[in-house]
Structures are given as C-alpha cells and as structure tokens.
Amino acid sequence: MMRREIDEIPVAAARLYKDDAQAEFAQVAARIIARDPAVVLTIARGSSDHAATCLKYATEILMGIPVASLGPSVASIYGGALHLQQGVTIAISQSGRSLDLVSATEACAAGGAEAVVLTNNPDSPLGLSSRSTVDLRAGPEKAVAATKSFVNSVLAGLWLLAHWRNDANLKDALRAMPERFEAAKSVEWNALSADLARIDRLFVLGRGPGLGVAGEVALKAMELCKIQASGYSAAEVLHGPARVLTAGFPVLALGGHAEPGLSQALEKLASQGAYLIAEPGIASPAEETPVARLLDRLVQLVPIYYALEAAARARGSDPDRPEFLSKETVTM
C-alpha cells in the first residue's frame, strides 16, 4: 500500500490546482488577508508537525510574519486561554480525529483567531471545527506511514501563501510540481535503501524550509525501519550533537553542499569521521530561492520514500503496518 501511495503523489499534487481546490484556497486566503495577522500559530503532531515546520519557514520568509508551534495540550489538558485577536492558526492533520488538535483549534478560535484547518478528512471533528477548512485532496491513504498526505499538506500550505501574496511565480512553481514528482519516480534510490537496511542510527540534516523535510525523513526511518533517527538543523548539529557524530555514525544531509548552511556542517562532520550517506539526486530549476529549495526537498522525498519502504522490507518489517503503530493516532 505504501509503495502504491508514493506512486500516487503526482496525481494527488495535481488535484490541488483544480478549480474547486483553488476556489477553497482563495476563500481562506481572503479571510487571512482580512485578519491582517501579526502572528501565525501552527497546531499539529507527527508528520503533520513537520509539514507545519516547512510552512513556518516559508511564511516567515515570504510574509515577514512570525510563526510558532502551539502545544495542543495547552488547551486540551491544561485549559489555557489564548488571546489571538490578531492571530491566525493553522491546524494540520491527515485524519482530523485527534482530540487535542480539535481542542486547541477551538480554543484559539474562542480567543479571537482565524482558525484554518488543513486535513485529508474535511468531515472529521477537526475539519468541522472551522469555517476555514481546506481539503488536502490526497485521496484515501491506508498505509500507516503518511506519504502523499504529508506532501499535500506542505503543498496546500504553500498554495495558501501563494493566494495570500497573490504570487504568480509561486503559483507557477506549484503547478509544475506534479510533473517534477513524476520525474522523481525514476530517480535511483537503491544505494540509499541499502544503507537504510543495514544501519541502526541516523541523523538527518536540513536547513531553513527544508528542516521540516529532514524531520519527516527521520520520523519515517524510525517508523518504518526501527532506526534510531533524529532530524536536526545543520546549524544546531554543530553544537552538542556533533560530539556523537564520529566513527562512522551515519548522516544524511538533504541538499548537501548546495544547501546554504550545510557545507560547513558536512565538512566538520566528515573530518571527525561521520559517514555521509549519499542522497538521491534530482533536477533543480535554475531559480535558487528558499522556497524553490523547499520544493526541491519535497521532490527528493519521492525516491527517499521508496528507499525507506524497500529498506523496511529488507529488514523484515511490513512498511504498510509497522508493529505497535496505527494509521490514526488519537492523543489528548
């Protein structure tokens, strides 16, 4: 199922620029513009929280508005009241069934925020909790590990930004993504899969908008392959974590030397004996902007997802139904 759902990423992405989806983005973006927010808060867990990290950097870079991650338990367990008359919240969830996300979204709306929801299930409790719900249109996703719904979560956030900014260049770049995803299905990933099949620990590095993708890859390495993995900023890793990255410790750096801020980290880690795993190569457009690099990392996820799925099988695990996990994780 997971392999089939990775195959469906191009088609799922294409649904987001159909007329009905674009009308939804335009309507929600108009409400955000009317609110003229001073701050944006994201509400999410798991893969969806990594998608929120991608959106955080893109929003801060393109809009100049600070974005922070709200701990859902502030509302669901601790009953905190939030004052957000000049705020927008963006809750992201594949299933939309986690009660803590619903509680946090409702608390933010009660505190005055424009509450936006991105979900693959608009009829879920989370989807029904807001007037500004966007259907991710990823289609049914049955494998436990989220793939096409993660990609569409990031793309949906970027489509909202494109309408919020009325950014023709960003819209053009997003329209090109299904074709880029389709081409990425042919990228070589066997060497990466072989590494993932044999290692038991891993650091995945990213920077800026790509940091959320690094977190997503690390999560999938744990979820699918039982690899003890961490997603880290290439800047943060040069602090305490660098102490353990010696003697062949595996490191996967997304974007490599082409990503600003990664070269220094890679040179240092290589000099102290870390094992730098080769990442799948993809074709990149000529434009080098932070959001263009985020889109590159999303394209790169296609062969990485394939490699993780195959590595899980090589390790004797079922990537469709990882032990001890379920598709919907309902938290309080």
Secondary structure, DSSP 4 states (H G I P E B T S, - for coil): -HHHHHHTHHHHHHHTTSHHHHHHHHHHHHHHHHH--SEEEEE--THHHHHHHHHHHHHHHHH---EEE--THHHHTT------TTEEEEEEESS---HHHHHHHHHHHHTT-EEEEEES-TTSTTGGG-SEEEE-------SSS-SHHHHHHHHHHHHHHHHHHT-HHHHHHHHTHHHHHHHHTTS--HHHHHHHHH-SEEEEEE-GGGHHHHHHHHHHHHHHH--EEEEEETTGGGTGGGGG--TT-EEEETTGGGSTTHHHHHHHHHHTT-EEPPPPP----S---HHHHHHHHHHHHHHHHHHHHHHHHHTT--TTS-TT--S-----
